[in-house]
Amino acid sequence: MNALSVHARKLPITMLLEFFRASIQQWFWEHRNTADGLTTPVTSYTERKLCKRNRKSISWTVKPISQVKFEVLDMKKGGKVNLQDKTCTCKQWQFSGIPCGHVMAVARYFVLRNITTHIQKYFHTETYKSAYMEDINPLDHISE
């Protein structure tokens, strides 16, 4: 926002507010149109992340510990995945909300077709659509 408003900061406050309102209106319109075009259960950003992590983990080895716990050997430190708690010792899954490469290896091991249950809801298409469904309306004329 700071870089966007570098020129508008010198305007009177009413014009500055109108600048921000118009910018947000444009963003919402663009994101709403993007969301309407999504056909997958998760956003395109999430799809790209999942594909990248899946490719990275293609050669990793999965060793089951129990029905919900797995050890994944990745030629480095490895990782221990707990599907029930939605945790991995690499912490990437907990921090990002998107399954890490270790989880992707476990998903391949079990031939899980629906990995979306392991993705935080804020990366789902429905959440994305609902975030931008509100209209940003213009303000009344300055005289009013």
C-alpha positions in Angstrom: 0.0 0.0 0.0 2.9 2.3 0.8 4.5 2.0 -2.6 1.1 2.2 -4.3 0.2 5.5 -2.7 3.6 7.2 -3.1 2.1 9.9 -5.4 -1.3 10.0 -3.8 0.1 10.9 -0.3 0.6 14.5 -1.4 -3.2 14.9 -2.2 -5.8 16.3 0.2 -7.2 13.7 2.6 -10.5 13.3 0.7 -8.7 12.6 -2.5 -6.3 10.2 -0.8 -9.3 8.3 0.7 -10.9 8.1 -2.8 -7.6 6.9 -4.3 -7.5 4.0 -1.7 -11.2 3.2 -2.2 -10.8 3.1 -6.0 -7.7 0.9 -5.7 -9.5 -1.6 -3.4 -12.6 -1.6 -5.7 -10.4 -2.5 -8.6 -8.6 -5.2 -6.7 -11.9 -6.8 -5.5 -13.2 -6.7 -9.1 -10.1 -8.4 -10.5 -9.9 -11.1 -7.7 -13.7 -11.8 -8.0 -13.3 -12.4 -11.7 -10.3 -14.6 -11.1 -12.2 -16.6 -8.4 -15.2 -17.1 -10.8 -12.8 -18.7 -13.3 -11.4 -21.2 -10.8 -12.6 -24.8 -11.3 -10.4 -26.6 -8.9 -11.1 -27.0 -5.1 -8.0 -25.0 -4.2 -6.6 -21.8 -5.6 -4.1 -21.8 -8.5 -1.3 -20.6 -6.1 -2.0 -23.7 -3.9 -2.0 -25.9 -7.0 1.4 -24.6 -8.1 2.8 -25.2 -4.5 1.4 -28.7 -4.4 2.9 -29.6 -7.8 6.3 -28.2 -6.9 6.4 -30.1 -3.6 5.1 -33.2 -5.3 7.9 -33.1 -8.0 10.5 -32.4 -5.3 9.4 -35.4 -3.2 9.1 -37.9 -6.1 12.1 -40.0 -5.1 11.5 -39.9 -1.3 10.8 -43.1 0.6 7.9 -43.6 3.0 8.0 -45.9 6.0 4.8 -46.4 7.9 4.9 -46.1 11.7 1.2 -46.5 12.3 -2.1 -45.8 10.5 -1.5 -42.0 10.8 2.2 -41.7 11.4 4.9 -42.0 8.8 8.7 -41.5 8.5 9.7 -40.0 5.2 13.4 -40.3 4.1 14.4 -37.4 1.8 18.2 -37.7 1.5 18.5 -34.9 4.2 17.0 -34.8 7.7 13.8 -36.6 6.7 10.5 -35.9 8.3 7.9 -37.6 10.5 4.3 -37.0 9.3 1.2 -37.3 11.5 -1.9 -37.1 9.3 -4.2 -37.0 12.3 -2.6 -34.0 13.9 -1.7 -32.5 10.5 2.0 -32.0 11.5 5.4 -32.7 10.1 8.7 -32.4 11.8 10.0 -30.1 9.0 7.2 -27.6 10.2 6.5 -26.4 6.6 3.0 -27.9 6.7 2.1 -26.2 10.0 3.6 -22.8 9.0 2.2 -22.6 5.4 -1.0 -24.6 5.7 -0.2 -26.4 2.5 1.1 -30.0 2.7 4.9 -30.2 2.6 6.9 -32.6 0.4 6.8 -35.3 3.1 3.0 -35.2 3.2 2.9 -35.4 -0.6 5.2 -38.5 -0.5 2.8 -40.1 2.0 -0.2 -39.2 -0.2 1.5 -40.9 -3.2 2.3 -43.9 -1.0 -1.4 -44.3 -0.2 -2.6 -43.2 -3.6 -4.6 -40.4 -1.9 -6.6 -38.7 -4.6 -8.0 -36.0 -2.4 -5.2 -34.1 -0.8 -7.4 -31.0 -0.3 -8.6 -32.3 3.1 -5.0 -31.7 4.3 -4.9 -28.1 3.1 -6.0 -25.2 5.3 -9.4 -23.8 4.4 -8.1 -20.4 3.5 -6.4 -21.9 0.4 -9.7 -23.3 -0.8 -11.5 -21.7 -3.8 -14.7 -21.2 -1.8 -12.9 -19.2 0.8 -11.2 -17.2 -1.9 -14.5 -16.4 -3.6 -16.2 -15.4 -0.3 -13.3 -13.0 0.6 -14.0 -11.0 -2.5 -17.8 -11.3 -2.9 -18.6 -7.9 -1.3 -18.9 -4.9 -3.5 -16.8 -1.8 -2.9 -19.1 1.1 -3.7 -18.0 4.6 -4.6 -18.4 7.4 -2.0 -20.9 10.1 -2.3 -19.9 13.4 -3.9 -17.6 15.5 -1.7 -20.3 18.1 -1.2 -22.6 15.6 0.4 
